[in-house]
């Protein structure tokens, strides 16, 4: 399955999150993040910027794949100045979900 075409569909939010997480982990095994090779103590902050952007991309991908019933949550999170890592997205307002999920 292609990670860019995955959406919640008939899956529960938890199953959708897990499927997305599995596919992302498989992809990340082949696409390693760049590593800082500064000889002295690194001051460029590139590694932390890469991690932050990756977390934001993961959160956006998750949000955009959710069903329409989560439009309010999606809109709220997207309008935030800094998007939270995917495990911190506040979907616990729905009493049928056991959130947040952490791995």
Backbone torsions as a table, in degrees:
resi	resn	phi	psi	omega
1	UNK	NA	140.3	-179.9
2	UNK	-85.0	128.8	-176.6
3	UNK	-63.2	-29.2	-178.0
4	UNK	-75.9	-19.3	-179.1
5	UNK	-101.8	-1.9	-179.0
6	UNK	-72.1	130.1	173.6
7	UNK	-138.4	168.6	-174.5
8	UNK	-62.1	-48.5	-179.9
9	UNK	53.5	-125.1	-179.4
10	UNK	-86.9	-2.0	-179.0
11	UNK	-75.9	150.7	170.1
12	UNK	-69.1	164.3	178.7
13	UNK	-60.1	-40.2	-179.4
14	UNK	-63.4	-47.4	179.7
15	UNK	-64.8	-39.1	176.9
16	UNK	-61.1	-46.6	179.1
17	UNK	-59.2	-44.6	-178.3
18	UNK	-65.6	-44.6	177.9
19	UNK	-59.0	-46.2	179.3
20	UNK	-61.4	-42.5	-179.8
21	UNK	-63.3	-43.5	-179.7
22	UNK	-63.4	-47.8	-179.1
23	UNK	-63.2	-41.6	180.0
24	UNK	-64.3	-42.0	178.5
25	UNK	-62.4	-41.0	178.2
26	UNK	-62.8	-43.1	178.7
27	UNK	-64.2	-43.2	-177.3
28	UNK	-65.7	-22.6	176.0
29	UNK	-65.4	-25.2	-178.7
30	UNK	-101.5	-24.4	-179.1
31	UNK	-112.1	87.1	-177.5
32	UNK	-75.2	144.7	177.0
33	UNK	-71.5	147.4	176.0
34	UNK	-62.6	149.1	-180.0
35	UNK	-115.6	135.8	178.4
36	UNK	-66.7	133.3	-179.6
37	UNK	-116.9	22.3	178.3
38	UNK	-58.7	137.3	-179.0
39	UNK	-73.5	-39.4	178.2
40	UNK	-92.0	-174.6	177.0
41	UNK	-60.7	126.9	-175.8
42	UNK	-65.1	131.7	177.6
43	UNK	-123.5	3.0	-174.2
44	UNK	-79.4	-19.1	179.1
45	UNK	63.1	9.8	179.1
46	UNK	-60.2	-44.5	-179.4
47	UNK	-58.0	-41.2	-179.7
48	UNK	-70.9	-32.5	176.9
49	UNK	-67.4	-41.4	178.5
50	UNK	-61.8	-45.4	180.0
51	UNK	-62.3	-44.7	-179.4
52	UNK	-63.0	-45.1	179.5
53	UNK	-64.3	-38.6	178.5
54	UNK	-63.7	-43.0	178.0
55	UNK	-63.7	-41.4	178.4
56	UNK	-65.2	-40.9	177.8
57	UNK	-62.9	-41.2	178.9
58	UNK	-63.7	-42.9	179.7
59	UNK	-64.5	-43.6	179.9
60	UNK	-63.9	-41.7	179.6
61	UNK	-62.8	-43.1	177.9
62	UNK	-61.8	-48.6	-177.8
63	UNK	-62.2	-43.0	-177.7
64	UNK	-69.6	-20.2	178.7
65	UNK	-88.2	-9.4	-179.4
66	UNK	-69.0	152.6	176.7
67	UNK	-66.4	164.3	-176.0
68	UNK	-59.9	-24.9	-179.1
69	UNK	-63.4	-14.1	179.5
70	UNK	-103.7	19.2	-179.6
71	UNK	-56.1	-41.3	-179.2
72	UNK	-62.8	-44.7	179.7
73	UNK	-65.2	-45.9	-179.3
74	UNK	-58.1	-48.1	-179.0
75	UNK	-61.3	-43.4	-179.2
76	UNK	-61.3	-47.0	-177.5
77	UNK	-68.1	-41.1	-178.9
78	UNK	-64.5	-32.6	-179.7
79	UNK	-78.2	-9.6	178.8
80	UNK	-65.6	147.3	-179.9
81	UNK	-62.6	-44.9	178.2
82	UNK	-122.0	121.4	-179.2
83	UNK	-75.4	133.3	179.8
84	UNK	-69.6	155.2	171.3
85	UNK	-57.7	155.0	-173.1
86	UNK	-55.7	-32.4	-178.0
87	UNK	-76.6	-5.6	-178.9
88	UNK	-109.1	2.3	-178.3
89	UNK	-64.9	127.4	-171.1
90	UNK	-81.5	81.5	175.8
91	UNK	-102.6	7.0	-176.2
92	UNK	-72.7	-2.0	176.5
93	UNK	-64.4	-24.2	178.3
94	UNK	-85.5	115.1	-174.1
95	UNK	-67.4	-13.8	178.7
96	UNK	-82.9	-6.7	-178.6
97	UNK	-108.8	149.6	177.1
98	UNK	-107.1	85.6	-174.4
99	UNK	-116.4	160.9	-3.8
100	UNK	-80.0	152.3	175.4
101	UNK	-90.2	135.6	175.0
102	UNK	-129.4	146.7	178.4
103	UNK	-127.0	NA	NA
